[in-house]
Amino acid sequence: MDDITWEEPFCGEGASCFRLGTDATGNAYVAIAGAEDAALTDSREALRRMILDIKAGKADHLL
């Protein structure tokens, strides 16, 4: 996983920090900051869809 470009962590108050990353081959990664070696992997399109769905409120019931 050395070719992943990681974004700065997204941290909530008193919660774990999550990081998003991408690589040159079209993969996307989601990991807990400090545990990037155990990232979930999918396509950039899947990451895009997840972000759009979260922005649209489809995960609000988890809050």
C-alpha positions as CSV (number, residue, x, y, z in Angstrom):
1,M,0.0,0.0,0.0
2,D,2.9,2.3,-0.5
3,D,1.5,4.1,-3.6
4,I,-1.6,5.4,-1.8
5,T,-2.0,9.2,-1.5
6,W,-3.7,9.8,1.9
7,E,-5.8,12.8,2.7
8,E,-5.5,14.5,6.1
9,P,-7.5,12.7,8.8
10,F,-11.1,13.5,9.4
11,C,-11.6,13.6,13.2
12,G,-14.7,13.9,15.3
13,E,-14.6,15.1,18.9
14,G,-13.6,12.2,21.1
15,A,-13.7,9.8,18.1
16,S,-11.3,7.9,15.9
17,C,-9.9,9.8,13.0
18,F,-10.6,8.4,9.5
19,R,-8.5,8.8,6.4
20,L,-9.4,8.5,2.8
21,G,-6.8,7.7,0.1
22,T,-6.5,6.9,-3.6
23,D,-3.9,5.3,-5.8
24,A,-2.9,5.7,-9.4
25,T,-4.9,2.6,-10.5
26,G,-8.3,3.8,-9.6
27,N,-8.7,2.3,-6.1
28,A,-10.0,4.1,-3.0
29,Y,-9.1,3.4,0.6
30,V,-10.8,4.2,4.0
31,A,-8.8,3.6,7.2
32,I,-8.6,4.6,10.8
33,A,-5.6,7.0,11.2
34,G,-2.6,5.0,12.3
35,A,-4.1,1.7,10.9
36,E,-3.7,2.5,7.2
37,D,-2.2,-1.0,6.6
38,A,-5.7,-2.4,7.4
39,A,-7.7,-0.1,5.0
40,L,-10.9,-1.1,3.3
41,T,-10.5,-1.0,-0.5
42,D,-12.9,-0.4,-3.3
43,S,-13.1,1.7,-6.5
44,R,-13.0,5.4,-6.6
45,E,-16.5,5.3,-8.0
46,A,-17.7,3.4,-4.9
47,L,-16.0,6.0,-2.7
48,R,-17.6,8.8,-4.7
49,R,-21.0,7.2,-4.4
50,M,-20.6,6.7,-0.6
51,I,-19.6,10.4,-0.1
52,L,-22.5,11.6,-2.2
53,D,-24.9,9.3,-0.3
54,I,-23.6,10.5,3.1
55,K,-24.0,14.2,1.9
56,A,-27.5,13.4,0.9
57,G,-28.4,12.2,4.4
58,K,-28.6,8.5,3.7
59,A,-26.4,7.7,6.8
60,D,-28.1,10.2,9.1
61,H,-29.7,7.4,11.1
62,L,-26.3,6.3,12.2
63,L,-25.7,9.6,14.0
